[in-house]
Amino acid sequence: MVNWFRVAQRATDTRVWLKVAIIALLLLSEAFIGMAGRGILPLPLPPTALMLAPLALCLAAIFLLRLELGIAVTMLAFLFPLTVFSYASFSFGVMPFLVLLLFALYLARAVVKERRFALSAPGSLPLLLLAGVSLASVAYAYAVQDPRVPHGREWSQGHWWIGYQAMGIFLFAYTWAIYIVAANGLRSKGWLWAVYACALLVCAWVVIVPLPGYLATFRGLGQLLAGERLLESASGTAAMILALLSLALLLYVRRPAVRLAAGLLLALSLLNLVLSYFLNTWLGFLAGATVLLLRRSKRTFLIWLVALLLLAALGAELFMLIYQDRFSDPNQGDTLRLEIWRDTLRVWQKRPLLGVGNANLAAYYLTYGTGRRPAWVLMGKAHPHNTYLGILAENGLLGLACVLWLIAAFVRALWRGMDGVADEGLQGLAAGALAVFVAGATTAFFASGLLPIYSSGGAGAGNLDGMAFTWILYGLGVAATRVGRWTSA
């Protein structure tokens, strides 16, 4: 009897046109959904039903083709309506399903073909332990109740709605799964570059699309001093990532065509960073670029450091004006953020070791917060705009220790792992991933970065796709160091 599944697999392994056709169909379907969502084309089906088209194509890529192509196509699926930082994509998007299917396929391949599991990656143990700590913190919150905290449905996303607590635990495990798949599933130099190219393409889309609007409405320095922001932070975050990925290409790849394209992408992303004016993405880019330059050349790093000091000296007066404007008004967002952090620490002190439990932060704010905020601030307070403080409050000192362990393990492994890689291109892939990781760890001080914490405002779930995107990149960096060692040997 003919095994049509194996026939299809063999055909896709040898026929490049079939792989190209599947990717082209994916992009066409995503483009159609994007245009339909903007009203350019009529909607023949409900939006949720239309999502089945790219999902079906991704499934074809995953099950009929190689795991590596499945990862690349999953990265491409962030385009158009499923952009990397779409805050509405979790409810209707396909990304959680694709990630779990990729993980299942990876485990199946490990069992059937290799007879062993490879679930190792730098920081994977503390990341998995973080899911266990979050489970323990939720269980402790139920076992030892705080009588002052509202529960039931008195608070719409409150203390006893188990679905939200379970979602917080799932997000850590989900992050671990996609990281493991990317770190262990990408095993060839060609596929590493393919996934890197997909990441550049997605970020370039998110960065370039709003630029005409930025330039059309930009009113000069007064707008920056007023702290006005032209769009949501999605574009600025994508610009930060694109700038670091393209800078890594400029530093490590010598081909003129690649360097020209990388330089253009770097210029566009820096323009977006300046116009979108998000302080956390500026700081993230500076931190990531510092790591890139320090890793590449101490002399280049010293030049960069001197340039930053000169910029700080020349722009000191401007920076002081911006600082005074953003912190002098008690209703300005940055001032309120400082008060939110203070309230978060007040909540953490109630349960220092394990925290108050995932998604319970908003309910505790109602009891132990200052109560001076309008309704929209209370909604914002559901996410403390600081990932580390959020994990500290919801998962305690044990949760924060896991996060710090994760950061130290990843940075140490990538920094040292590049020493054993002779190929400068693969060094550049690993360095770009390391820079994005450091940038994410930096922005996490001011926003929802690095890890998808699920405070009761939905900030974790709304940023789920963005976290999947970045953790594929982190796994890509790990895979680059491994493939580089294999090829060097």
Legacy VTK file of the C-alpha trace (Angstrom):
# vtk DataFile Version 3.0
C-alpha trace
ASCII
DATASET POLYDATA
POINTS 489 float
0.000 0.000 0.000
1.346 3.434 -0.955
2.232 5.672 1.987
1.161 9.004 0.566
2.462 10.894 3.571
6.039 9.686 2.948
5.649 10.352 -0.773
4.666 13.949 0.005
7.597 14.336 2.380
10.076 13.050 -0.205
8.604 15.345 -2.849
8.942 18.415 -0.674
12.521 17.507 0.243
13.577 17.468 -3.422
11.337 20.074 -5.032
12.220 23.608 -4.097
9.261 25.009 -6.000
6.808 23.257 -3.653
8.403 24.869 -0.598
8.351 28.244 -2.307
4.695 27.745 -3.297
3.630 27.014 0.285
5.422 30.112 1.593
3.967 32.219 -1.239
0.441 30.973 -0.460
0.971 31.819 3.201
2.014 35.367 2.360
-0.870 35.804 -0.103
-3.420 34.585 2.434
-1.978 36.872 5.111
-1.999 39.803 2.668
-5.640 39.104 1.782
-6.655 38.990 5.448
-4.730 42.181 6.137
-6.394 44.046 3.255
-9.792 42.679 4.221
-9.263 43.824 7.791
-8.451 47.347 6.556
-11.579 47.422 4.397
-9.659 47.355 1.091
-11.225 44.022 0.121
-14.622 42.588 1.140
-14.731 39.960 3.864
-16.229 36.744 2.436
-16.021 35.000 5.838
-15.799 36.062 9.496
-12.267 37.083 10.539
-11.877 34.027 12.777
-12.716 31.707 9.884
-10.259 33.517 7.631
-7.488 32.745 10.104
-7.882 29.072 9.173
-6.207 29.702 5.806
-2.732 30.627 7.103
-3.147 28.051 9.866
-3.739 25.305 7.283
-0.698 26.415 5.305
1.467 26.478 8.411
0.278 22.979 9.287
1.225 21.834 5.791
4.683 23.325 6.247
5.107 21.716 9.662
3.841 18.226 8.925
4.727 17.769 5.258
8.018 19.627 5.325
10.907 19.824 7.749
10.676 21.095 11.309
13.106 23.877 10.400
10.810 25.132 7.635
7.906 24.923 10.054
9.790 27.286 12.391
10.567 29.676 9.530
6.958 29.691 8.301
5.738 30.221 11.856
7.976 33.277 11.999
6.450 34.513 8.735
2.970 34.032 10.179
3.537 37.118 12.327
3.075 39.318 9.256
0.025 41.473 8.491
-2.881 40.834 10.904
-0.655 38.641 13.077
2.101 41.217 13.425
4.703 40.479 16.034
3.347 42.986 18.548
-0.378 42.825 17.822
-2.159 43.313 21.134
-5.392 41.731 19.871
-3.937 38.619 18.296
-4.119 36.212 21.227
-7.876 35.663 21.189
-8.128 34.932 17.460
-4.547 34.251 16.389
-3.028 30.902 15.533
0.352 31.371 17.178
-0.271 29.431 20.431
-1.547 26.477 18.417
1.414 26.590 16.033
3.908 26.756 18.890
2.368 23.758 20.639
2.212 21.821 17.351
5.872 22.604 16.705
6.715 21.348 20.186
4.711 18.149 19.659
6.409 17.586 16.301
9.814 18.152 17.858
9.126 15.608 20.597
7.786 13.115 18.048
10.904 13.498 15.900
13.111 13.073 18.967
11.355 9.842 19.973
10.878 8.238 16.552
14.079 9.208 14.737
16.644 9.850 17.447
15.382 7.748 20.369
16.228 10.509 22.841
15.058 13.910 24.066
17.203 17.027 23.762
15.527 19.642 25.939
18.647 21.549 26.911
19.229 25.253 26.325
20.892 27.958 28.445
18.442 29.034 31.131
15.832 26.402 30.265
15.909 24.950 33.798
15.164 28.235 35.645
12.535 29.061 33.018
10.814 25.740 33.673
11.202 26.214 37.429
9.500 29.606 37.063
6.392 27.813 35.795
6.557 25.556 38.878
7.004 28.512 41.223
4.030 30.282 39.639
1.928 27.145 40.224
3.035 27.069 43.849
2.276 30.772 44.308
-1.254 30.349 42.969
-1.824 27.274 45.167
-0.561 29.163 48.222
-2.861 32.098 47.448
-5.835 29.727 47.463
-4.721 27.833 50.559
-3.921 30.916 52.657
-6.538 33.501 51.801
-6.281 37.195 52.515
-9.678 38.226 53.918
-9.177 41.868 52.923
-8.725 41.130 49.211
-11.873 41.105 47.005
-12.588 37.781 45.328
-15.229 36.101 43.242
-16.458 38.273 40.401
-16.445 41.441 42.425
-13.290 42.227 40.466
-13.783 41.179 36.843
-10.382 39.516 36.675
-10.063 38.863 40.351
-8.721 36.621 43.006
-10.700 33.440 42.390
-11.081 33.223 38.623
-8.885 30.180 38.088
-8.684 30.620 34.311
-6.530 33.716 34.656
-4.198 32.132 37.187
-3.826 29.068 34.959
-3.056 31.332 32.005
-0.184 32.903 33.909
1.333 29.479 34.545
0.762 28.455 30.920
2.602 31.514 29.597
5.866 30.546 31.295
5.578 26.937 30.080
4.660 28.152 26.579
7.752 30.387 26.493
9.902 27.449 27.545
8.402 25.260 24.787
9.089 27.640 21.890
12.594 28.318 23.203
13.374 24.592 23.371
12.042 23.997 19.846
14.099 26.816 18.304
17.290 26.042 20.244
17.256 22.295 19.525
15.252 22.059 16.292
17.321 24.385 14.060
20.315 22.296 13.003
21.672 23.651 9.744
23.314 26.884 8.707
20.879 27.437 5.845
17.797 27.243 8.055
19.372 29.506 10.649
19.753 32.203 8.014
16.222 31.560 6.730
14.694 32.147 10.175
16.893 35.226 10.686
15.677 36.617 7.348
12.059 35.980 8.366
12.656 37.889 11.621
14.118 40.823 9.688
11.182 40.799 7.268
8.553 40.862 10.015
10.282 43.612 12.001
10.854 45.651 8.833
7.130 45.453 8.057
6.141 46.690 11.520
8.766 49.463 11.389
8.216 50.775 7.845
4.399 50.829 7.708
3.890 53.676 10.247
6.815 55.824 9.017
4.733 57.914 6.545
2.296 58.741 9.350
5.148 59.589 11.697
6.712 61.980 9.192
3.379 63.546 8.207
2.334 64.412 11.775
5.726 65.076 13.351
5.800 68.624 14.715
9.365 68.828 15.931
11.002 69.054 19.330
7.908 70.428 21.040
6.146 67.131 20.452
8.996 65.237 22.104
9.005 67.600 25.082
5.274 67.091 25.503
5.829 63.348 25.560
3.342 62.766 22.755
3.466 59.363 21.099
2.294 58.819 17.587
1.405 55.124 17.738
1.395 52.223 20.173
4.766 50.922 21.353
4.633 48.005 18.900
6.482 49.880 16.192
9.153 51.243 18.526
9.845 47.795 19.983
10.110 46.255 16.523
12.471 49.099 15.538
14.690 48.305 18.524
14.892 44.632 17.510
15.437 45.401 13.818
18.202 47.893 14.634
20.084 45.308 16.686
19.655 42.472 14.173
20.800 44.651 11.273
23.709 46.092 13.299
24.865 42.523 13.997
24.892 41.852 10.240
26.939 45.005 9.622
29.505 44.016 12.233
29.958 40.372 11.241
29.003 39.808 7.585
31.386 41.071 4.910
29.302 40.654 1.734
28.675 44.135 0.258
25.048 43.423 -0.721
24.185 42.166 2.773
25.937 45.120 4.398
24.094 47.578 2.143
20.702 46.035 2.981
21.573 45.894 6.685
22.649 49.540 6.653
19.362 50.591 5.075
17.346 48.613 7.642
19.429 50.097 10.453
18.781 53.636 9.197
15.016 53.029 8.909
14.813 51.459 12.357
16.778 54.298 13.980
14.490 56.832 12.266
11.497 54.988 13.707
13.083 54.930 17.166
13.610 58.681 17.119
10.133 59.516 15.834
8.177 57.061 17.981
9.951 58.360 21.106
9.726 55.523 23.593
12.391 55.860 26.238
12.434 52.152 27.085
13.178 51.158 23.474
15.953 53.757 23.262
17.535 52.338 26.403
17.037 48.782 25.129
18.780 49.606 21.859
21.687 51.284 23.680
22.123 48.267 25.967
21.957 45.764 23.105
24.290 47.816 20.889
26.780 48.120 23.751
26.882 44.325 24.094
27.308 43.909 20.317
30.196 46.367 20.113
31.903 45.098 23.260
31.696 41.522 21.976
33.029 42.457 18.553
35.907 44.785 19.400
37.092 46.566 22.546
38.369 49.423 20.416
34.990 49.870 18.707
33.321 49.700 22.109
35.553 52.493 23.445
34.707 54.665 20.417
30.992 53.973 21.058
31.379 54.835 24.736
33.132 58.134 23.965
30.419 58.991 21.418
27.698 58.355 24.018
29.478 60.529 26.570
29.821 63.354 24.022
26.155 63.015 23.105
25.197 63.164 26.786
27.320 66.280 27.303
26.059 68.085 24.211
22.433 67.138 24.827
22.400 67.571 28.614
20.177 70.631 28.475
17.710 68.944 26.132
17.609 65.810 28.276
16.955 67.937 31.364
14.058 69.692 29.614
12.515 66.373 28.670
13.033 65.030 32.193
11.460 68.070 33.846
8.496 68.035 31.491
7.803 64.354 31.988
8.169 64.348 35.774
6.931 67.785 36.820
3.257 67.072 36.049
1.716 64.681 38.636
-0.675 63.376 35.966
2.135 62.553 33.524
2.517 58.851 32.802
6.116 58.562 33.991
5.279 60.006 37.401
2.344 57.629 37.762
4.610 54.747 36.799
6.831 55.494 39.800
3.771 55.399 42.054
2.675 52.119 40.477
6.072 50.607 41.269
5.798 51.749 44.884
2.371 50.129 45.188
3.710 46.934 43.600
6.391 46.708 46.281
3.715 47.283 48.903
1.765 44.294 47.526
4.910 42.133 47.430
5.580 42.760 51.132
2.339 40.916 51.962
3.758 37.598 50.668
7.512 37.991 50.079
8.583 34.408 49.297
5.947 33.153 46.830
4.044 36.330 46.008
0.301 36.804 45.669
-0.103 34.488 42.675
-0.395 35.032 38.940
-3.175 37.411 37.873
-3.940 38.378 41.498
-2.056 41.659 41.415
-5.038 43.810 40.395
-7.191 42.508 43.240
-4.434 43.252 45.758
-4.054 46.755 44.317
-7.656 47.495 45.242
-6.876 46.750 48.880
-3.274 47.815 49.390
-2.759 50.469 46.689
-2.999 54.184 47.297
-6.421 54.438 45.614
-5.679 57.902 44.218
-5.866 56.914 40.553
-8.657 57.290 37.998
-10.137 54.167 36.450
-7.749 53.972 33.495
-4.761 54.054 35.833
-6.229 51.236 37.886
-6.485 49.252 34.670
-2.868 50.134 33.910
-1.847 49.172 37.418
-2.946 45.634 36.632
0.390 45.499 34.865
3.097 47.323 36.857
5.084 48.378 33.755
8.081 46.556 35.192
8.394 42.840 34.521
10.735 42.227 37.439
8.473 43.955 39.940
5.473 42.136 38.478
7.124 38.749 38.941
8.327 39.776 42.398
4.785 40.693 43.463
3.050 37.696 41.862
5.737 34.980 42.273
7.832 36.352 45.122
11.556 36.164 45.726
11.652 32.615 44.361
10.182 33.727 41.053
12.537 36.692 40.741
15.510 34.430 41.569
14.514 32.154 38.665
14.417 35.147 36.319
17.848 36.406 37.402
19.246 32.877 37.043
17.748 32.675 33.545
19.339 35.997 32.483
22.778 35.104 33.870
22.732 31.620 32.293
21.680 32.840 28.842
24.113 35.772 28.642
27.026 33.681 29.939
26.344 30.784 27.551
25.922 32.946 24.433
28.930 35.125 25.249
31.200 32.099 25.723
29.552 29.991 23.023
30.561 32.418 20.282
34.244 31.789 21.073
33.993 28.276 19.648
32.389 29.401 16.370
34.772 30.059 13.469
32.113 31.204 10.998
31.668 34.964 11.443
28.151 34.852 9.994
27.026 32.401 12.673
28.784 34.538 15.252
26.694 37.444 13.983
23.463 35.427 14.346
24.334 34.548 17.937
25.452 38.105 18.723
22.211 39.544 17.302
20.140 37.190 19.442
22.201 38.056 22.519
21.769 41.783 21.858
17.980 41.426 21.513
17.912 39.416 24.756
19.854 42.119 26.626
17.585 44.780 25.110
14.508 42.850 26.256
15.960 42.474 29.746
16.535 46.248 29.776
13.063 47.255 28.567
11.618 44.880 31.166
12.508 47.512 33.776
9.965 49.889 32.217
7.397 47.720 30.409
6.345 44.136 29.649
9.595 42.793 28.271
11.556 39.526 28.238
8.844 37.375 29.863
5.064 37.318 29.301
3.854 37.884 32.865
0.073 37.671 33.138
-1.094 40.401 35.446
-4.819 40.910 35.429
-4.830 43.621 32.811
-4.193 41.118 30.047
-0.744 42.572 29.346
0.852 39.140 29.264
-1.691 37.531 26.981
-1.914 40.564 24.716
1.849 40.427 24.179
1.935 36.651 23.755
2.827 36.718 20.065
5.604 39.233 20.630
7.113 37.008 23.318
6.926 33.963 21.033
8.718 35.960 18.343
11.569 37.051 20.590
12.019 33.631 22.200
12.360 32.046 18.747
15.157 34.584 18.215
16.818 33.601 21.498
16.649 29.939 20.496
18.088 30.894 17.107
21.140 32.360 18.855
21.667 29.158 20.866
21.314 27.039 17.709
23.855 29.254 15.898
26.531 28.574 18.519
25.858 24.829 18.341
25.836 24.608 14.543
28.973 26.765 14.483
30.794 24.324 16.752
29.665 21.363 14.632
30.863 22.950 11.390
34.136 24.081 13.002
34.839 20.547 14.176
LINES 1 490
489 0 1 2 3 4 5 6 7 8 9 10 11 12 13 14 15 16 17 18 19 20 21 22 23 24 25 26 27 28 29 30 31 32 33 34 35 36 37 38 39 40 41 42 43 44 45 46 47 48 49 50 51 52 53 54 55 56 57 58 59 60 61 62 63 64 65 66 67 68 69 70 71 72 73 74 75 76 77 78 79 80 81 82 83 84 85 86 87 88 89 90 91 92 93 94 95 96 97 98 99 100 101 102 103 104 105 106 107 108 109 110 111 112 113 114 115 116 117 118 119 120 121 122 123 124 125 126 127 128 129 130 131 132 133 134 135 136 137 138 139 140 141 142 143 144 145 146 147 148 149 150 151 152 153 154 155 156 157 158 159 160 161 162 163 164 165 166 167 168 169 170 171 172 173 174 175 176 177 178 179 180 181 182 183 184 185 186 187 188 189 190 191 192 193 194 195 196 197 198 199 200 201 202 203 204 205 206 207 208 209 210 211 212 213 214 215 216 217 218 219 220 221 222 223 224 225 226 227 228 229 230 231 232 233 234 235 236 237 238 239 240 241 242 243 244 245 246 247 248 249 250 251 252 253 254 255 256 257 258 259 260 261 262 263 264 265 266 267 268 269 270 271 272 273 274 275 276 277 278 279 280 281 282 283 284 285 286 287 288 289 290 291 292 293 294 295 296 297 298 299 300 301 302 303 304 305 306 307 308 309 310 311 312 313 314 315 316 317 318 319 320 321 322 323 324 325 326 327 328 329 330 331 332 333 334 335 336 337 338 339 340 341 342 343 344 345 346 347 348 349 350 351 352 353 354 355 356 357 358 359 360 361 362 363 364 365 366 367 368 369 370 371 372 373 374 375 376 377 378 379 380 381 382 383 384 385 386 387 388 389 390 391 392 393 394 395 396 397 398 399 400 401 402 403 404 405 406 407 408 409 410 411 412 413 414 415 416 417 418 419 420 421 422 423 424 425 426 427 428 429 430 431 432 433 434 435 436 437 438 439 440 441 442 443 444 445 446 447 448 449 450 451 452 453 454 455 456 457 458 459 460 461 462 463 464 465 466 467 468 469 470 471 472 473 474 475 476 477 478 479 480 481 482 483 484 485 486 487 488
